[in-house]
Amino acid sequence: MQAILVIVDGTICDTRARHPLIGTPDFYRPDLMLADQPVPGSVECLKQLSQKYSIVYFGARHAFTRTITEKWLRKMGYPKGPVYLGENQNDRLTLIKAVQTKFDFIAGIGDRWDDHELHNEIGCLSIILKEFEGQWDTVAGRIEQYQRSCQPAGESTAV
């Protein structure tokens, strides 16, 4: 099954309520992380996409936040999928190379230039949405259009 790489912070998770705490241990307090809100439209879109694709979550977070990140995804109603975390861009680039061997990525969805760099590394469609405000209502159509453009002439996709 093809997969979609989804960046967590800024793309599906609105962390702005915790921004005054950046650089402090409180930024990673589980109760505060669980209070983060989903970016509008992201839950519904990813549920729709999960009917056809595997969803793989990728975050710019410390590894010790994996359990709370998984709990937040469940609490907010996101579809199931593995969670991979790398603290900085070099860690994430190394991690994406390993993850690439496990999945057939059709698209990546992020909100920053460094997310686009990850998408390029795995050779998939790169969708960059506005941070905390992504236009999720356009995502499924963009992926479908991209997939159609990648098909050899004369082939069709079963729906």
Residue pairs with C-beta under 8 A, 6 or more apart in sequence:
1 53
1 54
1 104
2 52
2 53
2 54
2 104
2 105
2 106
3 53
3 54
3 55
3 56
3 103
3 104
3 105
3 106
4 49
4 53
4 54
4 55
4 56
4 105
4 106
4 107
4 108
4 109
4 143
5 56
5 58
5 96
5 103
5 105
5 107
5 108
5 109
5 118
5 119
5 122
5 124
6 12
6 46
6 55
6 56
6 57
6 58
6 81
6 108
6 109
7 58
7 59
7 60
7 108
7 109
7 110
7 111
7 112
7 115
7 118
8 57
8 58
8 59
8 60
8 61
8 69
8 83
9 15
9 59
9 60
9 61
10 39
10 110
10 111
10 112
10 131
10 132
11 39
11 42
11 109
11 110
11 111
11 115
11 129
11 131
11 134
12 38
12 39
12 42
12 43
12 46
12 78
13 36
13 37
13 38
13 39
13 72
14 36
14 37
14 38
14 39
14 132
15 36
16 132
17 32
17 35
17 36
17 37
18 27
18 32
18 33
18 36
21 27
21 32
26 32
28 62
28 64
28 65
28 68
30 68
30 71
33 65
33 68
33 69
33 72
34 68
34 71
34 72
34 75
36 72
38 76
38 77
38 78
39 132
39 133
39 134
39 136
40 133
40 136
41 134
41 135
41 136
41 137
42 78
42 134
42 136
43 76
43 77
43 78
44 136
45 136
45 137
45 139
45 140
46 55
46 78
46 79
47 77
47 78
47 79
48 140
49 55
49 79
49 139
49 140
49 143
50 79
50 80
50 81
53 106
53 143
54 81
54 103
55 78
55 79
55 80
55 81
56 81
56 82
56 84
56 99
56 103
56 105
57 69
57 73
57 78
57 81
57 82
57 83
57 84
58 83
58 84
58 85
58 86
58 92
58 95
58 96
58 99
58 118
59 65
59 69
59 83
59 84
59 85
59 86
60 85
60 86
60 87
60 88
60 89
60 92
61 69
61 85
61 87
62 85
62 87
63 85
63 87
65 85
66 83
66 85
69 83
69 85
70 83
73 81
73 83
84 95
84 99
86 92
86 93
86 94
86 95
89 114
89 117
92 114
92 118
93 117
93 118
93 121
96 118
96 121
96 122
97 121
99 122
100 121
100 122
105 122
105 123
105 124
106 124
106 125
106 143
106 146
106 147
107 119
107 124
107 125
107 126
107 127
107 142
107 143
107 146
108 115
108 118
108 119
108 122
108 124
108 125
108 126
108 127
109 127
109 129
109 134
109 139
110 116
110 118
110 119
110 126
110 127
110 128
110 129
111 128
111 129
111 130
111 131
111 132
111 134
112 128
112 131
113 128
115 126
115 128
116 126
116 128
119 125
119 126
120 126
125 142
125 143
125 146
127 139
127 142
127 143
129 135
129 136
129 139
147 157
148 157
151 157
